[in-house]
């Protein structure tokens, strides 16, 4: 090929990269918002940026965040359209990253009910210009843009059994039956690390408050401690004689608590890996553990239908909370350390006074409750059930 042709191709490639990378930013920076809106609702621009090797779908998603509050407020209709497109792209990212030819089907499946001229023009462009055969959804059969679901993180090859989030809200940790722990960027959906070392299913994960270490419990009977920045395995805590089903970490990051199907709770020194305490008293599997914010008490839930409260310094059993007719599948504790929330396979969520052991309130649902959490102010309980529902329960008369 003649040198002039090579130079011409090189110049064209550079111009294309510059255009896709900077054009939206330059339009906003120069105040040409009309062209900015046109560009980000143009299917060819969207497709080209996603397919360019230096960009991809996440770089495109970020283009939709360039407007400031004033610009958004003065162009409400156009801004709303862009947010719908951004939402559709974010919802589709895990699929389009794997197969870019799915872009047009994903947009149609998530945006066809948005009846604005710009949206309908975008979908028509996509339909008419997509170069290969594709399947067009005739109904809005995919999760719709603009709803509560923000993004799907895809990468595990088996069931995801546990998740945790760092205190700064930037990363998600997931544990799976594929024997791995994955670390994800919560903003971009990028898989940052895969932590491999367990020889069986990962049943539970927790993360230290400083966001530096991940703790995982596995059916291989061990607890592992990982460096969250490097993915290095720092410690393996061995001592349980059966599956590790639950883990928690104290707020100061000094101790790990693990619950097992050997019916015990163990307390470990997170720096040395030393086993400090074994808490024995349950007559069934320990399925859930939590620790108070002051690090003084451990709460454990078991298949023996009880919740137990333990002194974390001495190992003494302080309370046994009885009242459920099924397995305790989840426990949580309020930030002030005054109440415990428990979820059971008898279709109930219960709230207990942590000082007296008295049952304060009960909510009955339509299915077993497998998970529960409580907001920092202690007034709202979130409980997930086996029927696929997430219940938001507001605490009324909390002083009663």
Protein Blocks (a to p, Z undefined) as FASTA:
>chain_A
ZZklmmmmmmmmmmmmmmmmmmmmmmmmnopamlmmmmmmcfklmmmmmmpmklojmlmm
mmmmmpcfklmmmmmmlmmmmmmmmmmmmmmmmmmmmommlmmmmmmmmmmmmccfklmm
mmmmmmmmombdcdddfbdfbccehiablbdcdfbabdcfbdcddfklpaccdddfkopa
cdddfknopafbdcdhbabdcfbdcddfklpaccdddfkopacdddfknopafbdcdhbf
bdcfbdcddfklpaccdddfkopacdddfknopafbdcdhbabdcfbdcddfklpaccdd
dfkopacdddfknopafbdcdhbabdcfbdcddfklpaccdddfeopacdddfknopafb
dcddfbdcfbdcddfklpaccdddfkopacddddehklZZ
